[in-house]
């Protein structure tokens, strides 16, 4: 019998690695060089993701007087970067996937330290609790290497030495990879049905705050790079990175490390719509802004 653990521990990581490999097929060696030639792009992206977004989350929670546990949840989702899903959205809308992947890798290393620090700060401010959170740096580095660096490198090398094959696969993969991701996530949701349900009243209570965070994240992620003189393509690439957060990681921190399901509800709600809204924002900004 297929269990949730098999999906989350085997199928999901393998799927994310395959998706990253597929994205890597669209990246040339010159694209990677450009990241180092123009470090301002990744610096602005990291600033928007690691500094600006948590500030927005804190501001929403304070200004609206959001319930303490939900306020912590809002901050928590703001400090968990999107990972492979944001890379996939950028691939789908023809963003700068080399920049997207670079931000993902650096974010993953930095947030091992920033997630515990900012989450503990939020707990102290909103719930007056003194908690200790620890994320393994070694495990995080291993996960980043296996799910991002290695498959992306394989994809880049295939493009380098089998350029025509990579180009032929690029357009079909824009449709195949999202379907693959949804199938695996659908399997996880199906197996987890009945566990940790959220009632509609609570869902719609949380929705306005998470939607506000998503919209403000995208707007700031788009216009801050513009103020720094980045190209339009890099603007919506960074906006997608800032707008799409890692709900799975935030839920893990809330339920496993903080043992608080109410805090996790914010990430459940955010994750239910943010892929689609961020994709829509990215597509529309590429077309019309």
Backbone as JSON, one array per atom type, in Angstrom:
{
  "sequence": "XXXXXXXXXXXXXXXXXXXXXXXXXXXXXXXXXXXXXXXXXXXXXXXXXXXXXXXXXXXXXXXXXXXXXXXXXXXXXXXXXXXXXXXXXXXXXXXXXXXXXXXXXXXXXXXXXXXXXXXXXXXXXXXXXXXXXXXXXXXXXXXXXXXXXXXXXXXXXXXXXXXXXXXXXXXXXXXXXXXXXXXXXXXXXXXXXXXXXXXXXXXXXXXXXXXXXXXXXXXXXXXXXXXXXXXXXXXXXXXXXXXXXXXXXXXXXXXXXXXXXXXXXXXXXXXXXXXXXXXXXXXXXXXXX",
  "N": [[0.84, -1.21, 0.0], [0.53, 2.21, -0.84], [1.87, 4.79, 1.05], [1.61, 7.94, 2.88], [4.18, 8.72, 3.69], [5.84, 7.52, 1.76], [5.17, 9.03, -0.47], [5.9, 11.66, 0.36], [8.57, 11.39, 1.13], [9.88, 10.06, -0.9], [8.64, 10.06, -3.62], [7.93, 12.83, -3.9], [10.44, 14.34, -3.43], [11.97, 13.19, -5.55], [10.44, 13.96, -7.74], [10.66, 16.78, -7.57], [13.39, 17.02, -8.05], [13.52, 16.06, -10.69], [11.99, 18.03, -11.94], [13.64, 20.28, -11.51], [15.86, 19.47, -12.98], [14.71, 19.48, -15.53], [14.18, 22.23, -15.74], [16.8, 23.12, -15.74], [17.6, 22.44, -18.3], [16.94, 24.62, -19.82], [18.81, 26.51, -19.3], [21.76, 28.17, -20.08], [25.39, 27.99, -20.07], [26.39, 30.56, -20.21], [24.3, 32.0, -19.1], [24.61, 31.39, -16.4], [27.11, 32.51, -15.95], [26.43, 35.19, -16.23], [25.09, 35.73, -13.86], [27.13, 36.03, -12.01], [28.56, 38.06, -13.18], [26.8, 40.17, -13.0], [26.11, 40.84, -10.1], [24.3, 42.4, -8.75], [21.67, 41.75, -9.4], [21.01, 39.29, -8.08], [21.5, 40.13, -5.49], [19.56, 42.12, -5.02], [17.31, 40.51, -5.27], [17.63, 38.76, -3.07], [17.55, 40.6, -0.97], [14.9, 41.52, -1.22], [13.51, 39.16, -0.71], [14.47, 38.16, 1.8], [14.53, 40.28, 3.61], [12.65, 42.41, 3.04], [10.13, 41.07, 2.67], [9.55, 39.67, 5.21], [9.3, 42.01, 6.79], [7.0, 43.16, 5.68], [5.14, 41.18, 6.39], [5.21, 41.29, 9.23], [4.26, 43.92, 9.48], [1.62, 43.77, 8.42], [0.48, 42.02, 10.31], [0.71, 43.5, 12.71], [-0.61, 45.97, 12.15], [-3.23, 45.14, 11.54], [-3.96, 43.91, 13.85], [-3.91, 41.14, 14.18], [-4.78, 37.9, 15.39], [-2.68, 36.35, 17.82], [-1.36, 33.76, 17.37], [-1.9, 33.37, 14.68], [-0.64, 35.58, 13.64], [2.04, 34.95, 14.11], [2.14, 32.77, 12.4], [1.8, 34.05, 9.94], [4.15, 35.55, 9.73], [5.91, 33.41, 9.73], [5.4, 32.02, 7.28], [6.34, 33.95, 5.59], [9.07, 33.82, 5.77], [9.98, 31.55, 4.61], [11.39, 30.53, 1.83], [10.41, 29.96, -1.66], [11.55, 27.81, -3.29], [11.69, 24.93, -5.43], [9.18, 25.2, -6.63], [8.8, 27.94, -7.15], [10.87, 28.27, -8.95], [9.85, 26.7, -11.0], [7.52, 28.14, -11.76], [8.73, 30.46, -12.77], [10.07, 29.3, -14.91], [7.86, 28.51, -16.43], [6.73, 30.98, -17.18], [8.72, 32.07, -18.62], [10.78, 33.42, -17.24], [13.88, 34.62, -15.77], [15.49, 31.96, -15.32], [17.97, 31.08, -14.45], [18.74, 33.06, -12.63], [16.62, 32.74, -10.85], [17.05, 30.09, -9.86], [19.55, 30.51, -8.67], [18.95, 32.33, -6.63], [17.31, 30.67, -5.12], [19.13, 28.68, -4.22], [21.03, 30.18, -2.67], [19.28, 31.41, -0.85], [18.35, 29.11, 0.47], [20.58, 28.33, 1.96], [21.01, 30.54, 3.62], [18.58, 30.83, 5.03], [18.54, 28.76, 6.84], [19.55, 29.84, 9.11], [18.14, 32.27, 9.38], [15.4, 31.61, 9.54], [14.97, 30.28, 12.15], [15.76, 32.49, 13.82], [14.05, 34.7, 13.13], [11.53, 33.55, 13.43], [11.55, 32.95, 16.18], [11.69, 35.55, 17.16], [9.18, 36.52, 16.31], [7.51, 34.86, 17.85], [8.15, 35.79, 20.39], [7.33, 38.5, 20.24], [4.56, 38.42, 19.52], [3.33, 36.27, 20.94], [4.6, 36.16, 23.31], [6.39, 34.16, 24.03], [9.21, 32.16, 24.78], [10.93, 30.41, 22.73], [12.94, 27.75, 21.34], [14.37, 27.13, 18.27], [15.69, 24.93, 15.9], [17.37, 24.3, 12.9], [18.87, 21.9, 10.85], [21.97, 22.53, 9.47], [23.65, 20.93, 7.92], [21.88, 18.97, 6.9], [20.24, 20.65, 5.41], [22.01, 21.69, 3.49], [22.66, 19.32, 2.15], [20.13, 18.65, 1.12], [19.63, 20.85, -0.58], [21.7, 20.48, -2.4], [21.07, 17.94, -3.55], [18.44, 18.29, -4.54], [18.45, 20.64, -5.99], [21.04, 21.83, -6.89], [22.55, 19.64, -8.05], [20.67, 18.31, -9.95], [20.05, 20.58, -11.55], [22.56, 21.23, -12.57], [23.08, 18.95, -14.11], [21.08, 19.27, -16.04], [21.94, 21.69, -17.23], [24.39, 20.87, -18.3], [23.51, 18.98, -20.15], [22.2, 20.71, -21.92], [24.43, 22.11, -22.75], [25.98, 20.22, -24.15], [24.19, 18.79, -25.69], [22.58, 20.53, -27.27], [20.49, 20.95, -29.21], [18.68, 18.9, -28.59], [17.94, 19.66, -25.99], [16.69, 22.12, -26.53], [14.5, 21.27, -28.04], [13.05, 19.93, -26.13], [12.3, 21.91, -24.37], [9.87, 23.55, -24.69], [7.7, 21.53, -24.57], [8.18, 20.68, -21.93], [7.32, 22.82, -20.39], [4.68, 22.36, -20.03], [4.51, 19.71, -19.19], [6.0, 19.48, -16.77], [4.6, 21.08, -14.74], [2.24, 19.53, -14.59], [3.24, 17.11, -13.67], [4.15, 17.9, -11.12], [1.69, 18.64, -9.89], [0.36, 16.19, -9.89], [1.84, 14.64, -8.06], [1.67, 16.22, -5.71], [-1.08, 16.15, -5.49], [-1.41, 13.44, -4.9], [-0.24, 13.34, -2.35], [-2.0, 15.03, -0.92], [-4.36, 13.56, -1.18], [-3.77, 11.21, 0.25], [-3.44, 12.33, 2.73], [-5.9, 13.2, 3.43], [-8.42, 14.19, 5.67], [-6.68, 14.46, 7.78], [-5.62, 17.01, 9.88], [-7.59, 18.93, 9.12], [-9.04, 21.98, 7.91], [-11.54, 24.18, 8.81], [-14.13, 25.86, 6.91], [-14.86, 28.39, 7.86], [-12.64, 29.25, 9.36], [-10.75, 29.17, 7.32], [-11.63, 31.24, 5.57], [-11.41, 33.33, 7.3], [-8.67, 33.6, 7.65], [-7.83, 33.98, 5.03], [-7.94, 36.75, 3.89], [-5.68, 38.01, 5.04], [-3.5, 36.44, 4.24], [-3.78, 36.68, 1.5], [-3.36, 39.41, 1.2], [-0.67, 39.52, 1.97], [0.48, 38.0, -0.11], [-0.14, 39.54, -2.4], [1.08, 42.04, -1.79], [3.68, 41.14, -1.51], [4.27, 40.36, -4.12], [3.98, 42.82, -5.51], [5.93, 44.45, -4.25], [8.15, 42.86, -4.79], [8.3, 43.19, -7.49], [8.5, 45.98, -8.03], [10.6, 47.02, -6.42], [13.02, 45.89, -7.53], [12.81, 47.29, -9.96], [13.25, 49.91, -9.14], [15.93, 49.7, -8.59], [16.95, 49.54, -11.07], [16.87, 47.15, -12.54], [16.33, 44.79, -15.22], [13.19, 44.27, -16.99], [12.56, 41.54, -17.2], [14.05, 40.42, -15.11], [12.8, 41.71, -13.05], [10.14, 40.58, -12.9], [10.89, 38.0, -12.45], [12.15, 38.04, -9.91], [9.96, 38.95, -8.47], [8.23, 36.75, -8.58], [9.76, 34.93, -7.1], [9.64, 36.16, -4.6], [6.91, 36.23, -4.13], [6.0, 33.58, -4.02], [5.95, 31.24, -1.61], [7.38, 28.66, 0.53], [5.22, 26.59, 1.58], [5.13, 24.0, 2.61], [7.52, 23.71, 4.09], [7.1, 25.71, 6.03], [4.83, 24.69, 7.33], [5.95, 22.38, 8.38], [7.81, 23.48, 10.25], [6.02, 24.76, 11.98], [4.34, 22.66, 12.93], [6.01, 20.46, 13.65], [8.32, 21.51, 14.94], [7.42, 23.64, 16.5], [5.1, 22.64, 17.47], [2.42, 23.51, 17.06], [-0.56, 23.69, 15.69], [-2.33, 25.71, 14.94], [-0.73, 27.88, 14.22], [0.3, 26.78, 11.9], [-1.88, 26.83, 10.19], [-2.02, 29.19, 8.7], [-0.08, 28.86, 6.73], [-1.17, 26.67, 5.41], [-3.45, 27.82, 4.24], [-2.24, 29.85, 2.68], [-0.7, 28.3, 0.93], [-2.71, 27.12, -0.55], [-3.53, 28.75, -2.62], [-1.46, 30.34, -3.6], [0.35, 29.48, -5.59], [-1.1, 29.67, -7.96], [-2.0, 32.36, -8.02], [0.45, 33.71, -8.0], [1.62, 32.75, -10.34], [-0.24, 33.88, -12.15], [0.11, 36.65, -11.62], [2.79, 36.89, -12.41], [2.67, 36.18, -15.14], [0.92, 38.15, -16.17], [2.31, 40.51, -15.54], [4.58, 40.2, -17.07], [3.46, 40.42, -19.58], [2.08, 42.9, -19.64], [3.14, 44.95, -17.97]],
  "CA": [[0.0, 0.0, 0.0], [1.29, 3.46, -0.9], [1.62, 5.62, 2.22], [1.99, 9.35, 2.76], [5.63, 8.82, 3.81], [6.45, 7.19, 0.47], [4.98, 10.19, -1.35], [6.63, 12.85, 0.81], [9.99, 11.13, 1.3], [10.48, 9.5, -2.12], [8.07, 10.58, -4.86], [8.0, 14.29, -3.97], [11.81, 14.79, -3.71], [12.39, 12.77, -6.9], [9.72, 14.83, -8.68], [11.28, 18.11, -7.52], [14.69, 16.92, -8.72], [13.24, 15.96, -12.13], [11.55, 19.36, -12.36], [14.82, 21.14, -11.55], [16.65, 19.04, -14.13], [14.03, 20.01, -16.71], [14.42, 23.67, -15.78], [18.2, 23.29, -16.1], [17.74, 22.32, -19.76], [16.73, 25.93, -20.45], [19.85, 27.41, -18.82], [23.07, 28.03, -20.73], [26.54, 28.33, -19.23], [26.48, 32.01, -20.19], [23.3, 32.48, -18.13], [25.22, 31.27, -15.08], [28.17, 33.54, -15.88], [25.8, 36.51, -16.07], [24.75, 35.9, -12.45], [28.34, 36.51, -11.33], [28.94, 39.32, -13.81], [25.85, 41.18, -12.52], [25.67, 40.38, -8.78], [23.22, 43.25, -8.23], [20.39, 41.07, -9.6], [20.75, 38.34, -7.0], [21.5, 40.89, -4.24], [18.23, 42.73, -4.89], [16.38, 39.42, -5.03], [17.8, 38.29, -1.7], [17.03, 41.66, -0.09], [13.43, 41.51, -1.3], [13.01, 37.92, -0.12], [14.89, 37.91, 3.18], [14.35, 41.45, 4.47], [11.42, 43.14, 2.78], [8.92, 40.26, 2.87], [9.21, 39.57, 6.63], [8.84, 43.32, 7.27], [5.61, 43.28, 5.24], [4.34, 40.26, 7.21], [5.11, 41.9, 10.56], [3.41, 45.12, 9.37], [0.22, 43.32, 8.28], [0.04, 41.45, 11.59], [0.59, 44.56, 13.72], [-1.63, 46.96, 11.75], [-4.57, 44.54, 11.58], [-4.23, 43.32, 15.16], [-4.18, 39.73, 13.93], [-4.63, 36.97, 16.51], [-1.25, 36.11, 18.06], [-0.84, 32.57, 16.7], [-1.98, 33.59, 13.23], [0.41, 36.56, 13.33], [3.29, 34.18, 14.01], [2.03, 31.98, 11.17], [2.0, 34.94, 8.79], [5.59, 35.81, 9.67], [6.6, 32.16, 9.41], [5.32, 31.74, 5.84], [7.11, 34.98, 4.88], [10.51, 33.57, 5.87], [10.26, 30.24, 4.01], [11.44, 30.77, 0.37], [9.6, 29.05, -2.47], [12.21, 26.61, -3.78], [11.49, 24.42, -6.79], [7.92, 25.67, -7.22], [9.02, 29.28, -7.73], [11.68, 28.04, -10.15], [8.95, 26.17, -12.03], [6.69, 29.24, -12.26], [9.59, 31.3, -13.62], [10.28, 28.54, -16.14], [6.6, 28.53, -17.19], [6.46, 32.31, -17.74], [9.95, 32.48, -19.3], [11.59, 34.32, -16.44], [15.31, 34.35, -15.74], [15.54, 30.78, -14.45], [19.29, 31.02, -13.82], [18.63, 33.94, -11.46], [15.67, 32.09, -9.94], [17.73, 28.98, -9.2], [20.62, 31.05, -7.83], [18.3, 32.87, -5.43], [16.85, 29.52, -4.35], [20.27, 28.04, -3.56], [21.57, 31.06, -1.62], [18.23, 31.5, 0.16], [18.31, 27.88, 1.25], [21.7, 28.33, 2.9], [20.85, 31.63, 4.6], [17.38, 30.67, 5.86], [18.81, 27.84, 7.95], [19.8, 30.69, 10.27], [17.14, 33.34, 9.53], [14.09, 31.07, 9.96], [14.88, 30.21, 13.61], [15.88, 33.8, 14.46], [12.86, 35.53, 12.92], [10.39, 32.84, 14.03], [11.64, 33.16, 17.63], [11.33, 36.95, 17.38], [7.72, 36.62, 16.18], [6.93, 34.21, 19.03], [8.35, 36.69, 21.53], [6.54, 39.72, 20.06], [3.12, 38.2, 19.45], [2.83, 35.28, 21.89], [5.39, 36.29, 24.54], [6.97, 32.85, 24.31], [10.64, 32.02, 24.53], [11.11, 29.08, 22.15], [14.21, 27.5, 20.65], [14.16, 26.41, 17.01], [16.97, 24.56, 15.27], [17.34, 23.61, 11.61], [20.19, 21.32, 10.58], [22.66, 23.12, 8.32], [24.15, 19.83, 7.08], [20.74, 18.41, 6.18], [19.78, 21.65, 4.44], [22.98, 21.72, 2.39], [22.46, 18.08, 1.4], [18.87, 18.74, 0.38], [19.82, 21.83, -1.65], [22.56, 19.87, -3.42], [20.4, 16.84, -4.24], [17.2, 18.69, -5.19], [18.61, 21.84, -6.82], [22.34, 22.02, -7.55], [22.91, 18.5, -8.9], [19.82, 18.17, -11.14], [20.19, 21.75, -12.42], [23.85, 21.09, -13.25], [22.9, 17.93, -15.15], [20.3, 19.9, -17.11], [22.8, 22.67, -17.9], [25.38, 20.12, -19.09], [22.8, 18.43, -21.31], [22.02, 21.81, -22.87], [25.75, 22.48, -23.28], [26.52, 19.22, -25.08], [23.1, 18.3, -26.54], [21.8, 21.76, -27.33], [19.26, 20.78, -29.99], [17.77, 18.06, -27.8], [17.44, 20.49, -24.89], [15.77, 23.12, -27.08], [13.27, 20.58, -28.44], [12.32, 19.53, -24.92], [11.98, 23.07, -23.53], [8.45, 23.91, -24.73], [6.86, 20.5, -23.97], [8.38, 20.61, -20.48], [6.55, 23.88, -19.74], [3.37, 21.78, -19.73], [4.68, 18.41, -18.53], [6.52, 19.62, -15.41], [3.54, 21.44, -13.79], [1.33, 18.39, -14.43], [3.95, 16.17, -12.81], [4.12, 18.43, -9.76], [0.33, 18.57, -9.37], [0.02, 14.78, -9.66], [2.46, 14.19, -6.81], [1.04, 16.95, -4.62], [-2.43, 15.6, -5.38], [-1.28, 12.18, -4.19], [0.0, 13.64, -0.94], [-3.24, 15.56, -0.35], [-5.33, 12.46, -1.13], [-3.4, 10.32, 1.34], [-3.53, 13.04, 4.0], [-7.26, 13.69, 3.64], [-8.92, 13.91, 7.01], [-5.69, 14.86, 8.78], [-5.36, 18.44, 9.95], [-8.53, 19.66, 8.29], [-9.32, 23.36, 8.28], [-12.94, 24.45, 8.47], [-14.28, 26.98, 5.97], [-14.91, 29.67, 8.59], [-11.26, 29.62, 9.66], [-10.1, 29.42, 6.03], [-11.98, 32.57, 5.06], [-10.91, 34.31, 8.26], [-7.24, 33.77, 7.39], [-7.59, 34.29, 3.62], [-7.6, 38.14, 3.54], [-4.33, 38.35, 5.48], [-2.55, 35.75, 3.37], [-3.9, 37.27, 0.16], [-2.68, 40.71, 1.28], [0.77, 39.24, 1.96], [0.85, 37.54, -1.44], [-0.22, 40.67, -3.33], [2.13, 43.01, -1.44], [4.96, 40.5, -1.81], [4.52, 40.43, -5.55], [4.16, 44.22, -5.89], [7.26, 44.89, -3.79], [9.14, 42.08, -5.52], [8.38, 43.69, -8.87], [8.89, 47.38, -8.15], [11.91, 47.28, -5.81], [14.04, 45.7, -8.58], [12.7, 48.37, -10.94], [13.93, 51.08, -8.56], [17.37, 49.44, -8.68], [17.34, 49.55, -12.47], [16.95, 45.82, -13.13], [15.52, 44.6, -16.43], [11.82, 43.81, -16.74], [12.57, 40.08, -17.01], [14.53, 40.16, -13.76], [11.78, 42.22, -12.12], [9.07, 39.61, -12.61], [11.54, 36.8, -11.9], [12.29, 38.26, -8.47], [8.61, 39.05, -7.92], [7.75, 35.38, -8.4], [10.52, 34.36, -5.98], [9.16, 36.76, -3.35], [5.49, 35.96, -3.96], [5.69, 32.17, -3.83], [6.67, 30.74, -0.45], [7.41, 27.21, 0.76], [4.22, 26.26, 2.6], [5.47, 22.72, 3.23], [8.54, 23.98, 5.11], [6.48, 26.48, 7.11], [3.97, 23.77, 8.08], [6.86, 21.51, 9.14], [8.32, 24.23, 11.39], [4.91, 25.02, 12.91], [3.78, 21.45, 13.55], [7.02, 19.57, 14.21], [9.26, 22.2, 15.81], [6.69, 24.49, 17.45], [3.96, 21.85, 17.95], [1.27, 24.41, 17.11], [-1.26, 23.57, 14.41], [-2.96, 26.99, 14.59], [0.29, 28.63, 13.48], [0.44, 26.15, 10.58], [-3.05, 27.09, 9.35], [-1.72, 30.29, 7.77], [0.65, 28.28, 5.6], [-2.12, 25.84, 4.68], [-4.26, 28.72, 3.42], [-1.35, 30.49, 1.69], [-0.33, 27.31, -0.07], [-3.86, 26.69, -1.34], [-3.8, 29.63, -3.77], [-0.35, 31.22, -4.0], [0.95, 29.05, -6.86], [-1.92, 30.15, -9.08], [-1.98, 33.82, -8.06], [1.79, 34.16, -8.37], [1.75, 32.49, -11.78], [-1.04, 34.88, -12.85], [0.81, 37.93, -11.49], [3.99, 36.84, -13.24], [2.29, 36.17, -16.56], [0.35, 39.45, -16.53], [3.34, 41.56, -15.48], [5.44, 40.01, -18.25], [2.74, 40.84, -20.78], [1.48, 44.24, -19.66], [3.8, 45.99, -17.16]],
  "C": [[0.88, 1.26, 0.0], [0.91, 4.34, 0.29], [2.04, 7.06, 1.96], [3.51, 9.51, 2.81], [6.34, 8.52, 2.5], [6.33, 8.37, -0.48], [5.88, 11.34, -0.94], [8.13, 12.63, 0.86], [10.67, 10.59, 0.05], [9.94, 10.19, -3.37], [8.22, 12.1, -4.98], [9.43, 14.79, -4.2], [12.29, 14.42, -5.11], [11.72, 13.66, -7.95], [10.34, 16.22, -8.73], [12.64, 18.1, -8.22], [14.52, 16.83, -10.24], [12.82, 17.32, -12.69], [12.75, 20.3, -12.49], [15.73, 20.77, -12.71], [16.04, 19.58, -15.42], [14.22, 21.5, -16.87], [15.86, 23.95, -16.22], [18.46, 23.19, -17.59], [17.59, 23.65, -20.48], [17.82, 26.92, -20.1], [21.17, 27.13, -19.54], [24.18, 28.38, -19.73], [26.69, 29.84, -19.12], [25.48, 32.62, -19.22], [23.88, 32.45, -16.72], [26.32, 32.32, -14.91], [27.57, 34.92, -15.6], [25.42, 36.78, -14.62], [25.93, 36.49, -11.69], [28.82, 37.84, -11.9], [28.08, 40.46, -13.29], [25.3, 40.77, -11.16], [24.53, 41.21, -8.19], [21.87, 42.54, -8.34], [20.06, 40.14, -8.44], [20.71, 39.05, -5.64], [20.14, 41.52, -3.99], [17.19, 41.66, -4.6], [16.44, 38.92, -3.6], [17.29, 39.32, -0.7], [15.51, 41.63, -0.06], [12.85, 40.31, -0.58], [13.26, 37.84, 1.38], [14.62, 39.06, 4.14], [12.96, 42.07, 4.28], [10.16, 42.33, 3.08], [8.59, 40.03, 4.34], [8.73, 40.88, 7.23], [7.37, 43.53, 6.9], [4.71, 42.41, 6.1], [4.14, 40.81, 8.62], [4.15, 43.08, 10.52], [1.94, 44.74, 9.26], [-0.31, 42.83, 9.62], [-0.19, 42.53, 12.64], [-0.54, 45.52, 13.39], [-3.04, 46.4, 11.89], [-4.93, 43.98, 12.95], [-4.57, 41.84, 15.07], [-3.92, 38.9, 15.19], [-3.19, 36.47, 16.61], [-0.7, 34.91, 17.28], [-0.87, 32.71, 15.19], [-0.94, 34.61, 12.79], [1.76, 35.87, 13.2], [3.29, 33.35, 12.73], [2.28, 32.81, 9.93], [3.48, 35.27, 8.62], [6.34, 34.56, 9.22], [6.56, 31.86, 7.91], [6.16, 32.75, 5.06], [8.61, 34.69, 4.88], [10.91, 32.21, 5.32], [10.23, 30.36, 2.49], [10.85, 29.62, -0.44], [10.26, 27.82, -3.03], [11.85, 26.24, -5.2], [10.21, 24.94, -7.43], [8.06, 27.07, -7.82], [9.9, 29.19, -8.96], [10.81, 27.57, -11.31], [8.07, 27.27, -12.62], [7.51, 30.14, -13.17], [9.9, 30.61, -14.94], [9.05, 28.62, -17.03], [6.37, 29.88, -17.86], [7.69, 32.91, -18.42], [10.7, 33.59, -18.55], [13.06, 33.95, -16.54], [15.54, 33.17, -14.78], [16.92, 30.6, -13.8], [19.32, 31.88, -12.56], [17.73, 33.3, -10.41], [16.33, 30.96, -9.16], [18.83, 29.46, -8.26], [20.06, 31.61, -6.53], [17.85, 31.73, -4.52], [17.99, 28.88, -3.56], [20.8, 28.89, -2.41], [20.56, 31.23, -0.49], [18.23, 30.29, 1.08], [19.41, 27.81, 2.29], [21.5, 29.37, 4.01], [19.69, 31.36, 5.55], [17.52, 29.6, 6.93], [19.02, 28.63, 9.24], [18.68, 31.72, 10.48], [15.78, 32.81, 9.97], [14.01, 30.94, 11.48], [14.89, 31.58, 14.29], [14.59, 34.61, 14.35], [11.63, 34.87, 13.51], [10.39, 33.03, 15.55], [11.29, 34.6, 18.0], [9.83, 37.14, 17.31], [7.02, 35.99, 17.38], [7.03, 35.12, 20.25], [7.44, 37.91, 21.43], [5.05, 39.45, 20.2], [2.57, 37.27, 20.53], [3.57, 35.3, 23.22], [5.94, 34.94, 25.0], [8.45, 32.85, 23.96], [10.91, 30.6, 24.05], [12.49, 28.98, 21.49], [13.95, 26.64, 19.42], [15.51, 26.14, 16.38], [16.71, 23.84, 13.96], [18.75, 23.13, 11.29], [20.8, 21.92, 9.32], [23.13, 22.02, 7.37], [23.02, 19.23, 6.26], [20.26, 19.36, 5.09], [20.71, 21.71, 3.23], [22.82, 20.48, 1.52], [21.21, 18.12, 0.55], [19.0, 19.7, -0.8], [20.65, 21.22, -2.77], [21.79, 18.83, -4.23], [19.18, 17.29, -5.04], [17.37, 19.87, -6.14], [19.93, 21.84, -7.6], [22.65, 20.88, -8.52], [22.0, 18.35, -10.12], [19.92, 19.35, -12.09], [21.48, 21.67, -13.22], [23.76, 20.06, -14.37], [22.14, 18.51, -16.34], [21.13, 20.89, -17.92], [23.82, 21.97, -18.79], [24.74, 19.47, -20.32], [22.6, 19.51, -22.36], [23.35, 22.18, -23.52], [26.21, 21.51, -24.36], [25.47, 18.58, -25.99], [22.09, 19.43, -26.71], [20.48, 21.59, -28.06], [18.23, 19.95, -29.25], [17.13, 18.87, -26.68], [16.42, 21.5, -25.38], [14.44, 22.49, -27.5], [12.4, 20.22, -27.24], [11.75, 20.72, -24.15], [10.49, 23.4, -23.52], [7.53, 22.82, -24.17], [6.98, 20.44, -22.44], [7.63, 21.7, -19.73], [5.16, 23.38, -19.36], [3.5, 20.5, -18.9], [5.08, 18.58, -17.06], [5.45, 20.07, -14.41], [2.58, 20.29, -13.54], [1.95, 17.36, -13.49], [3.91, 16.61, -11.35], [2.74, 18.29, -9.14], [-0.09, 17.14, -9.09], [0.59, 14.29, -8.32], [1.86, 14.9, -5.61], [-0.38, 16.45, -4.39], [-2.42, 14.27, -4.64], [-1.08, 12.37, -2.71], [-1.28, 14.11, -0.27], [-4.28, 14.46, -0.2], [-5.04, 11.55, 0.05], [-3.54, 10.98, 2.71], [-4.94, 13.54, 4.29], [-7.75, 13.26, 5.02], [-7.95, 14.28, 8.11], [-5.49, 16.36, 8.73], [-6.3, 19.25, 9.07], [-8.7, 21.08, 8.8], [-10.75, 23.67, 7.86], [-13.02, 25.73, 7.64], [-14.27, 28.32, 6.67], [-13.49, 30.15, 8.9], [-10.5, 29.95, 8.38], [-10.36, 30.84, 5.56], [-11.6, 33.68, 6.04], [-9.44, 34.63, 7.98], [-6.96, 34.31, 6.0], [-7.22, 35.74, 3.34], [-6.16, 38.52, 3.91], [-3.28, 37.7, 4.58], [-2.59, 36.32, 1.95], [-3.2, 38.63, 0.13], [-1.16, 40.52, 1.25], [1.24, 38.85, 0.57], [0.88, 38.7, -2.44], [0.9, 41.68, -3.06], [3.52, 42.45, -1.7], [5.27, 40.63, -3.29], [4.78, 41.87, -6.0], [5.55, 44.72, -5.49], [8.36, 44.16, -4.54], [9.31, 42.53, -6.95], [8.98, 45.1, -8.92], [10.21, 47.73, -7.47], [13.03, 47.02, -6.81], [13.99, 46.77, -9.66], [13.42, 49.61, -10.43], [15.45, 50.92, -8.62], [17.85, 49.31, -10.12], [17.48, 48.19, -13.11], [16.03, 45.72, -14.34], [14.13, 44.09, -16.07], [11.78, 42.31, -16.46], [13.03, 39.73, -15.59], [13.55, 40.67, -12.71], [10.72, 41.16, -11.84], [9.64, 38.27, -12.14], [11.66, 36.91, -10.38], [10.93, 38.34, -7.8], [8.01, 37.67, -7.66], [8.46, 34.72, -7.22], [9.98, 34.88, -4.64], [7.71, 36.36, -3.08], [5.15, 34.53, -3.63], [6.56, 31.58, -2.73], [6.53, 29.23, -0.3], [6.47, 26.85, 1.91], [4.57, 24.97, 3.33], [6.5, 22.9, 4.35], [7.94, 24.72, 6.3], [5.58, 25.6, 7.97], [4.82, 22.83, 8.93], [7.37, 22.22, 10.39], [7.23, 24.41, 12.44], [4.47, 23.77, 13.66], [4.82, 20.59, 14.25], [7.92, 20.27, 15.23], [8.56, 23.06, 16.86], [5.49, 23.77, 18.06], [2.7, 22.71, 18.1], [0.56, 24.39, 15.76], [-1.91, 24.88, 13.99], [-1.99, 27.87, 13.81], [0.4, 28.09, 12.06], [-0.71, 26.48, 9.64], [-2.8, 28.2, 8.32], [-1.01, 29.76, 6.53], [-0.23, 27.37, 4.76], [-2.95, 26.7, 3.73], [-3.41, 29.35, 2.32], [-1.01, 29.52, 0.56], [-1.46, 26.89, -0.98], [-4.08, 27.53, -2.6], [-2.55, 30.29, -4.35], [0.34, 30.79, -5.29], [0.22, 29.69, -8.03], [-1.9, 31.68, -9.17], [-0.61, 34.34, -8.49], [2.06, 33.91, -9.84], [0.99, 33.55, -12.58], [-0.38, 36.25, -12.8], [2.02, 37.98, -12.42], [3.68, 36.93, -14.72], [1.79, 37.54, -16.99], [1.4, 40.56, -16.5], [4.31, 41.43, -16.65], [4.78, 40.55, -19.51], [2.44, 42.34, -20.8], [2.24, 45.31, -18.88], [5.16, 46.38, -17.75]]
}
